[in-house]
Amino acid sequence: MTKKKDCEAEIPANQPVRKIKKSKSAESLTTQPPEKQIQELKDQVKFEANKSQNYLNQITTLTAEVDGKEQAIKELTAEKNQLIDQYNELRINNLQQKDYFTKYQQESKLTNQLKLQLAKLQKDLTIVQQDLKSAQGIIELRLTKTDDKNRQEINY
């Protein structure tokens, strides 16, 4: 038998013969010369490398900011603890004095001063902690966006 007859014999008469179609990606690959395809791919690689470098620079900058905020928090916390210790020492010293009125008057004055300083430090600490949380949120969002974009590019 000839090839045509062999094919017809294998396919039942009631089923239509399907032609194989080229995929769109195969068509697009054949329409451009290889040099142009290579140049386009190189341009895409350069673009993605620049974009990655920009993200890395942003992450580095934000990480430095976070480190600075963490250092400020440590310093403020240490200063707060030092003031609390100083406050406690002053209270002990005042309690040891013989004159009750003098002790009460000095303690009240120092307590008010330290409370004001402590309130200011707590406010500063809260602000720095909020800044730190904001910076961390930005870093996480940018990392998530980068990961999502990389996943989308891999899927293509």
C-alpha positions as CSV (number, residue, x, y, z in Angstrom):
1,M,0.0,0.0,0.0
2,T,1.0,3.6,-0.5
3,K,1.5,6.0,2.3
4,K,-1.7,7.8,1.6
5,K,-3.7,4.6,1.7
6,D,-2.0,3.5,4.9
7,C,-3.0,6.8,6.6
8,E,-6.5,6.5,5.4
9,A,-6.8,3.0,6.5
10,E,-5.8,3.9,10.1
11,I,-8.2,6.8,10.4
12,P,-11.9,5.8,10.4
13,A,-13.9,7.5,7.7
14,N,-16.2,9.3,10.0
15,Q,-13.4,11.3,11.8
16,P,-12.0,14.4,10.0
17,V,-8.3,14.6,9.5
18,R,-6.7,17.4,11.6
19,K,-3.8,19.5,10.4
20,I,-1.0,20.3,12.8
21,K,-0.8,24.1,13.4
22,K,2.3,25.9,14.4
23,S,2.3,27.6,17.8
24,K,2.3,31.4,18.0
25,S,5.7,31.3,19.7
26,A,7.1,29.2,16.9
27,E,5.8,31.6,14.3
28,S,7.3,34.6,16.1
29,L,10.6,32.9,16.4
30,T,10.8,32.3,12.7
31,T,9.7,35.8,11.6
32,Q,12.7,37.6,13.1
33,P,16.3,37.1,12.2
34,P,18.4,35.4,14.9
35,E,20.6,38.4,15.3
36,K,17.6,40.6,16.1
37,Q,16.3,38.0,18.6
38,I,19.6,37.8,20.3
39,Q,19.9,41.6,20.5
40,E,16.3,41.8,22.0
41,L,17.2,39.2,24.5
42,K,20.4,41.0,25.5
43,D,18.4,44.2,25.8
44,Q,15.9,42.5,28.1
45,V,18.7,41.0,30.2
46,K,20.2,44.5,30.5
47,F,16.9,46.0,31.5
48,E,16.2,43.4,34.1
49,A,19.7,43.6,35.5
50,N,19.3,47.4,35.8
51,K,15.9,47.0,37.5
52,S,17.4,44.4,39.9
53,Q,20.3,46.7,40.7
54,N,17.9,49.5,41.4
55,Y,15.8,47.3,43.7
56,L,19.0,46.2,45.4
57,N,20.1,49.8,45.9
58,Q,16.7,50.7,47.4
59,I,16.8,47.7,49.7
60,T,20.4,48.7,50.8
61,T,19.3,52.2,51.5
62,L,16.2,51.2,53.4
63,T,18.2,48.6,55.4
64,A,20.7,51.3,56.4
65,E,17.8,53.5,57.5
66,V,16.3,50.6,59.5
67,D,19.7,50.0,61.1
68,G,19.9,53.7,62.0
69,K,16.4,53.6,63.5
70,E,17.3,50.5,65.5
71,Q,20.4,52.2,66.8
72,A,18.4,55.3,67.8
73,I,15.9,53.0,69.6
74,K,18.8,51.4,71.5
75,E,20.3,54.8,72.4
76,L,16.9,56.1,73.6
77,T,16.2,53.0,75.5
78,A,19.6,53.2,77.2
79,E,19.0,56.9,78.0
80,K,15.6,56.1,79.4
81,N,17.0,53.3,81.6
82,Q,19.7,55.7,82.8
83,L,17.1,58.3,83.7
84,I,15.1,55.7,85.5
85,D,18.1,54.6,87.5
86,Q,19.0,58.2,88.2
87,Y,15.4,58.9,89.3
88,N,15.5,55.8,91.6
89,E,18.9,56.9,93.1
90,L,17.5,60.4,93.8
91,R,14.5,58.9,95.5
92,I,16.7,56.8,97.7
93,N,18.9,59.8,98.6
94,N,15.8,61.9,99.3
95,L,14.3,59.3,101.6
96,Q,17.5,59.1,103.6
97,Q,17.4,62.8,104.5
98,K,16.1,63.7,107.9
99,D,13.9,66.6,107.1
100,Y,10.6,65.2,105.8
101,F,9.5,68.5,104.2
102,T,12.8,68.9,102.4
103,K,12.6,65.3,101.2
104,Y,9.1,65.7,100.0
105,Q,9.8,69.0,98.3
106,Q,13.0,67.8,96.5
107,E,11.4,64.5,95.5
108,S,8.4,66.2,94.1
109,K,10.5,68.6,92.1
110,L,12.9,65.9,90.7
111,T,10.0,63.5,90.1
112,N,8.3,66.1,88.0
113,Q,11.4,66.8,86.0
114,L,12.2,63.2,85.5
115,K,8.6,62.5,84.5
116,L,8.7,65.2,81.9
117,Q,12.0,63.8,80.6
118,L,10.7,60.3,80.7
119,A,7.5,61.3,78.9
120,K,9.6,63.0,76.2
121,L,11.8,60.0,75.8
122,Q,8.8,57.7,75.6
123,K,7.3,59.9,72.9
124,D,10.6,59.9,71.0
125,L,10.8,56.1,71.3
126,T,7.3,55.6,70.0
127,I,8.0,57.8,67.0
128,V,11.2,55.9,66.2
129,Q,9.4,52.6,66.6
130,Q,6.7,53.7,64.2
131,D,9.4,54.8,61.7
132,L,11.1,51.5,62.0
133,K,7.8,49.6,61.4
134,S,7.1,51.8,58.3
135,A,10.6,51.1,56.9
136,Q,10.2,47.4,57.5
137,G,6.8,47.5,55.8
138,I,8.2,49.2,52.8
139,I,11.1,46.7,52.5
140,E,8.6,43.8,52.7
141,L,6.4,45.3,50.1
142,R,9.2,45.9,47.7
143,L,10.6,42.4,48.3
144,T,7.1,41.0,47.7
145,K,6.7,43.0,44.5
146,T,10.1,41.9,43.3
147,D,9.3,38.3,44.0
148,D,5.9,38.6,42.3
149,K,7.4,40.2,39.2
150,N,10.2,37.5,39.1
151,R,7.5,34.8,39.3
152,Q,5.5,36.4,36.5
153,E,8.6,36.6,34.3
154,I,9.5,33.0,35.0
155,N,5.9,31.9,34.1
156,Y,6.3,33.5,30.7
